[in-house]
Amino acid sequence: LKTSPPAITNWLVPALLFLVVSWIGATLMFSNPAIMQQIQDIQTQAMQKQVASGKVTQQQADKIQEMTGKYADIGAKIGGYGGPIFIAFGSPFFSGFLFWLAGVIFKRRVGYMQSVEAVGLSNMLSVLEAIVHWLLVVAMGNMFVSLSPAIFLKAADPTSLTFGILSSLSVIGMWCLAVRSIALSRLSGLSLAKSALWVFGTW
């Protein structure tokens, strides 16, 4: 990338692949009543926690659930099909900006589009992560399963801080960040340690 002319395919192809895999996964999710029920159960649990903490009464909670229930399916589908678009096309340009910003801060020349391409290519690992995630969902019948330390928890509770932290430590996700660290080091001339500190720190 450092010595080659810009190539749009370096970030566009991984983005399109991620989009296709995510949409296939979303379609599988919405066609599975058991998984959809899990999502509704999580929403109910979250509302009951609000009741238990005294923030809302049970009557208010029932009204909120009744109102949101009418639009829950629509909202879930917008998130399921729309969310991946922002991730697929936003990730290369935003993370590429962070690469460029590292160059500015450390006074190294880092081309913006080179950075976008580097992040785009690393996102092939995000495609792999999406494939693994949806295979685990189908195999285990659990919408919230991931290849992370959270898989060892007895119960998947997305409202739990512990679950959220462990889920974010995805094996493939960490691999992707390591690859980006190497890419930043090669593009900028920074040491791998500094590049990794920047990549993992901004993440």
BELHUKA-V529527 format. One record per backbone hydrogen bond with DSSP energy under -0.5 kcal/mol. NH is the residue of the N-H (numbers start at 1). CO is the residue of the C=O. Records with the same first field share a line. If there is no record, write none. Layout:
# BELHUKA-V529527
NH->CO  CO
This chain:
# BELHUKA-V529527
10->7
11->8
12->8
13->9
15->11
16->12
17->13
18->14
19->15
20->16
21->17
22->18
23->19
24->20
25->21
26->22
27->23
28->24
29->25
30->26
31->27
32->29
33->31
36->32
37->33
38->34
39->35
40->36
41->37
42->38
43->39
44->40
45->41
46->42
47->43
48->44
49->45
50->46
51->47
52->48
53->49
54->51
55->50
56->50
61->57
62->58
63->59
64->60
65->61
66->62
67->63
68->64
69->65
70->66  67
71->67  68
72->68
73->69
75->71
76->72
77->73
78->74
79->75
80->76
81->77
82->78
83->78  79
85->82
86->82
87->83
88->84
89->85
90->86
91->87
93->89
94->90
95->91
96->92
97->93
98->94
99->95
100->96
101->97
102->98
103->99
104->100
105->101
106->102
107->104
108->103
110->108
115->111
116->112
117->113
118->114
119->115
120->116
121->117
122->118
123->119
124->121
125->122
127->123
128->124
129->125
130->126
131->127
132->128
133->129
134->130
135->131
136->132
137->133
138->134
139->135
140->136
141->137
142->137
145->142
148->146
149->166
150->166
151->148
152->149
153->150
157->155
158->156
160->157
164->160
165->161
166->162
167->163
168->164
169->165  166
170->168
171->147
174->170
175->171
176->172
177->173
178->174
179->175
180->176
181->177
182->178
183->179
184->180
185->181
186->182
187->183
188->184
189->185
195->191
196->192
197->193
198->194
199->195
200->196
201->197
202->198
203->199
